[in-house]
Amino acid sequence: MNSFDELLVKIGSLGWFQIRLYMLVCLVSFGGSLVTFAQVFIGGTNDHWCKVDHWGNDNCSQFVITTEKQCSELKRNLSTVMSVVLEAKDLDSHCVKYNLTGIKLTSAFENHHLLKYLDVIPCDQGWNFDRSEYRSTITEDWELVCGQSSSTNILQSVTFAGRLAGCILFGYLADRIGRRYTITVSTVLTGFVCVLCAASPNVIIFGILRFIVDGLAYGTTLVCFVLGTEVILPEIRVYFGVILWFCFALGYFVVAAVGRYIENWRIQLLLFAIPYFAAIPFLFFLTESPRWLLSKRNYYKAEKAIKKIAIVNGKYPPAAFMTKLREVKEDTKRNVAYCDMFRHRTLTYYMINLMYNWFVQSFVYYGLSLGTSNLGVNIYVAFCISGAVEIPSYVTSIFTMKYLGRKLSSGILMILAGLSCFATIPAPLGPVRATFAMIGKFAIAASFSNIYVHTAEILPTPLRTLGVGSCSIAARVGGIMAPLVLVLENIWGPLPLVLFASSSVLAGVLIFLLPETRGKAMPDTIADTLALKTPMKHPSSIQDA
C-alpha cells in the first residue's frame, strides 16, 4: 500500500464523502444508459406502406366495414403491388404502389382484379405506419424508410462516434483542467443538449445533437468513474465498478418502460435528461481529486482537498499528515509518453491483444443490445430481459475473477458468448432464439466487466491511464461498427451474428496469450509488467483479489 492509500485510511476511505460521490456516479451512469439506448425505440421502424392521399378521408361503410383498422387494411391491400410483380421486378412492397391517380376507393374495390395492370410507382405521397409496435419514432416523423432506411443505423453509429470523441476530449480535459471542473461542465451540458435534441427540427440537426450529447454523457461517466477510483482503496474498486454497471443496467428497464408508455419521442428524450439535472446539486459538494492535484504538483490545493475529505467523513488528518504528503510528492515526478507503450515487443503484443478484446467486447455487447427487436418476441420484454441478464452477470464477474483468475474467466466467457451467437443463427424466432441471445449477452457483459480489471492489472502505473484510454477508444470503434453491421442482414440474414460470434471466439482464444494477474501486485514499472509472463508471482504478491 502506497503512502497516499495509507493516508486515505486515516481520512476515511469509505465515508460520507465517497457515498455522496457514488450517488453522483450512479446518476450519471444511469443517465448515460438512457441516452445510449434511447434510439432503440425512438429509432425503431414500424410496419409501413405507401400512402394514397385522395383516399385518406374515405370511410369504408359502403363495404360493410365498420372499424378504422379494417378500413386501413383494405386501403393497404388495394394499393399494395401483387407479390408476383414484386418478385419479377425485385421490388419492396413497402416502397412501391400502384399508380392510383384519379381512381376512387370505390372503383378500386370494385375492379381490384384489374389493378395489376396499372403502372407501379414509388411511394410519392409518403407512408402510413402501423403503431402497434413502436409508439412514436423519428422514423415515422421524418420518414426514414425505403431509400432512407439505413439512416437510423447511421444515426446510432453517429452517437457511438460521439462517445469516441467524448473519450478523447474529456480524458484530455480531465488531465488538463481537473476532474471536478470537467464533471461539472459536462454534466450540466449533457442535460441541456438532451433537451435541445428533443426539439430537433430535422434528422440532420438531430444527428449532430445526438453526437454531442452522447460524447458529453460518456465523458461525464468516464471522468466520474476515474474520480471515484482515485479516492477509494484498491480492495473496494472492484465493487465500485460493479455498482456503476448496476446503475447502467437499470437504464434498460426505464428506457423500455418509457418507450412503451410515452407516446411522443420528444417527451421521452426530455425525461432522459432528468438524471443530469438531478445530479447538479451534488456538483456543489464535489472536491477535486487529491491524486490528480499531486500529479500536477499543486500541493497546496491537494492538502486542502484531503482536509475537506477528512472533515466530510468526520475524521481528522493525522499528526504526520505533512510527512505523508511529502512522501506522495516524491512519487509524482516522472512523466511518461504514449510511445513508451510500444518500445517493448512484449508490451506491444499485450496492448494489441487488449485493444482487440476491448473492440470485440463493445462490438458484440452493443450488437446484441441493439438487435433485440430481431429475436421474435415482444421488443420491450426482450430489451428488459437484455438488461436483467446483466445484473447476475456482474455478480458472476466478481466470483469468476476471484476463483478462476482473470485470464481463464474472461476467455471462457468470450468463447461462450461467441458460441451462443452461433447457436442463435439456426434457432427459430421466439423464446428459443431469445434464450441463446441472452446467454451471449450475459457472457459478454461479464467478460466486459472482467477486461477492465485485467487491463488495469497488466499495465504499469505510469502507463495505466494512457493504456486504458487507448483500449477505450478501440471499444468505441467497436460500438460504432455494431449498428452498421446490423444493416448487413439485408445482404444475408445471419451475417451479423456470424461476425459477432467469430470475433468473440477469436478474442476468447487470444486472451489466453495474456499473463494471469490474479494474486499478483499491480505492476509499477514496465519491467514489472514484462515479469508478469513468468509463472513466478510478483515479489510483493498479495492475496487473491
N, C-alpha and C positions, 0 to 999 in steps of 0.2 A: 504494500500500500504506500503510495507516494505521500509527500508532506501535505499536499492540498487535501487529499482524501482523509488524512488524519485530522486535519483542521475541520473538515466537513462534519466529522463525527462529533466534534466539540460544539459546533454551532447548530447542529440539527440536520441530519441527512434525510429525514422524512417527517417534517413538521408541517405547521400550517402554511408556511411559505411554499413548500413543494405541493401540498394539496391544492392550494389556490392556483398554482401554475398548471397542475394536471387538469383542473376544471377548464382552464383556457384551452389547453391542448385538446381535450375531448370535444369542446365546442367546435374548434376549427377543423378537427379531423372528421367530425360528424358532418359539418357543413361542406367539407371537401368531397365527401361521399355523395351528398345531394347534388352538388354541382357536376361532378364527374358523370353520374349516371342519369341525370335529368333527361338527356336526349334519347334514352332507351324508349321512353313513352311519348315524349313530345315530338320525337322524330320518327315515330312508327308509321307504317303505311297500311291504311285500311283498304279493304276491297273497294275497287272503283270501276267506273265505266263511263263512256262518253255521254256528255250532256246534250240533249236536244232542246234548245231554248224555247221554241214555239210550242213544245209540249208541256212546259213547266207548270202552267196553271190549269191544265186539263185534268178533270177528275175522271174516274172510271166507272161511274154509276151506271152508264149505259151498257156496260159489260157485266153487270151483276157482281161488281167488286166493291166492297164497302170499306175496306181498310186502306190506309195510306201506304202501308208496307206492300200489300198485294198489288196496288196500282203502280208503285215504283218498280216492282219486279216485272210487271207486264211491259212497262216502257223500256226497261233494260233488255228484255228478251226480244222485243221488236227491233231495237236499234243495234243489237249485237250481231256481228257478222257470223255466219254459219261456220262451224269448225272445219268443214271440208275446204271452204275457201281460204280460211286462215292457214291451214296446213299447206295448201297448194302454193300460197304466196309467202309463207313463212312470216306471218304477222301475229301480233299480240292482240288478243281480244280486248284488252284494257285500253288500247291506244288507237283503235280504228272503229269506224261505224259506217253504216250505210248512208249515202247521201240522201237525206230525207227532206231536203229543202222544198218547201211548198206542199209537203204531204202531211195531212192532218192525222191525228192519232186514230180517229175512227176509220179512215181509209186504210191506214197501215194495218190495223187489226183485221179488217175485212179481207184484205188482199195480202196477208202475211206470206202466203206461198209464192208471191211474185217478188218479194223484197230481195231475194237472192240474185236477181238480175240487175239490181241497182249498182252504181259505182261505189267503191269502197274508198273512204277518205279518212284522213287523220282526225283526231278529236279537236276540232277548230273552235268549239264553244265551251271548252272546259270539261270538268268531270263531276259526276255525282259520287259521293263517298258513303259507304256503309259504316256507321259509327258504333256498331255493336262491339267492336274490339277495343279500339282506342277512342277515348272521349274527345280529345282536342289535340290537334297536331299542327306543326309547321308545314308538314307535307300537304295537308289539305288547304291551309290558308294561302300557301304560295305555290300550290300545285306542282310539287316536286315529284312527279311521276313520269313514266314513259321516258322521253328523252332526257328528263332531269332526275331520273330515279336514283342515280348514283350520288346525288347531291347530299343526302343525309349521311351516307358513309364518309364522304369527303369532309363534311362538317365535323363528324366525330373525330376524324384524323386531325382536323384543324385544332380541335380542343386539346388533343394529345401533343400537338406541336406547341401549343401554349404551355403545357406542362414542362416540355423540354426547355422552352425559353425561360420559364419561371425557375427551373432547377439551376440554370446557368446564372441568370440575373440576380436572384435573391441569395444564392450561395455566395456570389461575389459581394453583394451589398452587406450581407451579414458579417463578412470578414472585414469589410472596409469601414462601415459606419456603426456596426454593432448589432447584436441580436434584438435588443429592445426596440430601437427605432425602426428596424426593418419589419418586425412583427406588428408594431403599431400602425405603420403606414399601410402595409399590405392587408391587414385585417379590415380596416375602415374602407379602403378602396374596393376590396372584394365585395362587400355588401352593397356599395353604391353602384358598381359596374353591373352587378347581378340585376339590380333594379332597372338600369338602363337597357340591359339585354331584354328584359320583359317588354320594353317599349319599342323594340326594333321594327322599323317600317318595311324592311325587305330582307331577303336572305343574305345579301352581301354584308349589310350592317350587322346582322345577327352573327354571321361568321366571324367578323372582326371582333365584336364584343365577346363572343364565346372564347376566342383565342386569348383575349386579355384576362377575362375572369378566371379561366382555368389556370393560366400562369400565375395569377395572384393567389388563387386558392391553394395550389400546390406549394408555391413559395412560402405561404404562411404556415402550412402544416410542416414543411421541411425544417424551417428555422425554429418553430416551436419545439419540434422533436429534439433538435440539436441542443437548444437551451435547456430542455428538461433533462437530457442525459448528462449535461455538464454540472448540474447541481445535486446529483444523487450518487450514491456509491455503486460500484460495479455490480454487486450482487443483486441490486434492485433493478438494474437497467433492463433485464430480460422481461420482467413483469411490467415495467413501464411501457415497453414496446407492445406487449400483448394488450394492455388497456387501450393504447392508441388504435390498434387494429379492431378491437371490440367495438369501439365507437364508430369506426369506419363501417363495420358490418351492419350496425344498427341503421345506417342510412338506407340500406336496401329496403327495409320494411316501410320506412317513411316515403321513399320515392314511389314504391308500388301503391301504397295507400292513397297518396296524393294524386297519382296518375289515374287511379281507378275512380275516385270520387269527386275530384275537382274538374269541372267541365271546361275550363279555359286554361290553355297552356301558359298564358301570360301571368295569370294569378299563381300558377304553380311555381314559376320562377321567382315571383315576389316572396312566396313562402320560403323558398330555399335560401333567401338572403337573411332570414331571421337569425340563424345561429351566429352570423358575423356581427350583427347589431347587438345581440345578446352578449357577445364577448367583449364589447367596448368597455363596460365598467371594470373588467379585470385588467385592462391595459393601464389603468391609473395606478395599479399596485405592482406593476411589472418592474423588475430590477435587472440591470444589465448583468450578463454572465461574468462572474469574477475570473473564470479561467480565460475568457477572451480578453478582458482588461489586462490581465497579467501577461498574456501573449503579446499584447501591444505595449507592454512596459508602462501602462498607466496605473502605477502603484497606488496613487492617492485615491482614485476612484474605485480601484479594486478593494482597498481597505474599507471604504465607505459601503460598498455593496455587501461585503462579508459581514460587517457590523449590522447592516439592515436585516440580512437573513437571520442572524443570531437573535436580534430583537423580536422579529416577527415570530420566530419559533420559541420564544420565551427562554432563550439561552443567553449566555454572556461569553464574549471571546475570552479564551484562556489567557493567563498572565504571559505565557510565552508566545502570544499572538504574533508580534513583530518578528520574532525569531523564525517562526514557521513561514511567515510571508517572505522573508529573505531567502529561505531555502527554496521556495517556489520560484523566486526570481531567477535563480541560477539555472532552472530547467527551461527557461523561455528565450534563450539567447540564440539558438541555432535556427536559421531559416533554411528551407528546402525548396527545390524547384521541381516542377512537374516532370521534367526529363529524368529525374533521379529514379522514377519508377521503371524506366526502360533501359537502365545502364547495366542491369544484371540479367542474364538469359533466363535463369530460373524465375525471377520475379516477373519478368515479361510474360513467360508462359502462364504464370498464375493469373496475371491481370487479364490476358486474352481469354482464359478459361472462365474467370469470374464475370467478365463483361458479357461473354456469350450466354452464360447462365442467367444473368440478370435480364438480358434481352429476351430469352425464351420464357422466363418466368412471367414477365409482363405481357408478352405476346400471347401466350396461352391463357393467362388469367383473364385478360380483357376480351380475348376472343370468345371464351366460354361465357363470360358475364354478359357481353353484348349480344350473344347469339341465343339467348333463352327463348326467344319467340319462335325458334325453329325446332322446338322439341315435341310439338304435337300435344301440348297440354295448355291450360289457361296461362296466358303470358304473365299475369300478375302473381299467380300461385308459383309458377316456375321461377320468377325473379325473387320472390320471398324465400323459396327453398334454396336458391343460389346463395342468398345472404346467410340463411340459417346454417348451412353446412360449414361456413367459415368459423363460427363460434367454437364448435368442438375441434376444428382443425387447428386453431391457435393453441388450445389446450394440449392437443396431440403434439404440437411443435415443441412445447416445453419438455414433455416426457421423453420424446424420441431423441432430442438432443442430449438429454441428461443420461439416458441409459444406452443408446445406440451410438452416440457420437455424432458429430456434425456431418462427416462425410457419408457414412452409411445411411443415416436417416434421410438426408437430402437426396442421395442417389436413388434409394428405394422409392421415395415419394414422387420424384420426377419420372421414373420409369412407370410407376403405377398410373400417373396422370396420362402419359402417352398411350399406354395400353387401353385405358378407359376411353380415350378418344377414338382409338381404332375400333373398339367394341361398339361404339355409338354408331358407326357407319352402317352396318347391316341391321341394326336394331330397328324395329318398327316404331313409327311415331306414336307417342303416348308415354305411359308410365315407365316402360322398359327403357326407352331411349333417354328419358329424363333421368332415370336412375344412374345409367352409365355416365352421363354428362356430369351429374352431381358428384359422383365418385372422383371424376377427374378434377372437378372444381375443388373438392375437399383436399385432394393431394397437392394440387398446385398452390393453394392458399397456405397450407402448412409448410411446404418447401420454400415459398416466398418469404415466410417469416424466418425460416432457418438461415437462408442465404445472407440476410442482414447480419446476423451474429457471426456466421462463419467468415464472412468478408472482413469484418472488423477485427477478428482474431488472427487473421493471416497477415494483414498489412501492418507494417511497423508504425509506431506512434507518429513520427514526423510526416509520413505519407498517408496516414489513415483517412483524413478528411478529403484529400485530393483523390485518393483511390476510390472511396465510396461515392464521391461526386461523379467520377468517370463512369462507374458502374450504373449509377442512377441515370446518367444520360443515355447509356445503352438501353436501359429499361424503358425510358421514354420513347426511344425509337421503336421498340417492340410494341408499345401501346399505340403509336401512330400507325403501324402497319396492320394491327389486328382488324380494325373495321374495314380497311381496304381489301384484306384477304377474304373477308366475308362476302365481298362482291363477286369473288371467283366462283361462287356456287352457280352463277348464271352460265358459266362455261361447263362445269361438271359438278353436280350436287355435292359429292363427298370431298371435293378438293380442299376446302378449308380445314376439315377435320384431319385429312391426311397430312397436311402441313403442320398443324398443331401437334399431332401425335408423333410424327417422325422427329421433329425438332426437340420435343420433350424427352424422348427416349435417348437421343444423342447427347443432350445436356446431362441426363442422369448418368450416362456412362462416363462422360468427361469429368464429372465431379469426383470420381474415384481416383483421378490423377492429381487431385489437390491434397495437401497434407491434412492429417487429422489434428484438430486443435483442442479436443476435449482434455481437460486436466492439465493443460499447458498454460504457462503465463503468457499474457499478451506481449508480443514482441515489441521492444522499444527501439531496436535498430534494424537496419536492413540485414545485418549479419544474423540477428535473432530469427528473422523470417526465413532466411536461407537454411537455418539449422532445423526448421520445423519438419523438413522432409526426412530427417533421421528418426528411427524408432525411439531414440532416447528422449526422455522428457526434458523440457527446458530446465536449466539448473534451479530456477526459482519456481518450480512447478507448484501448482495449488491443487486443492481438492476438486473433484468433478463439479462442473457448474452446469 
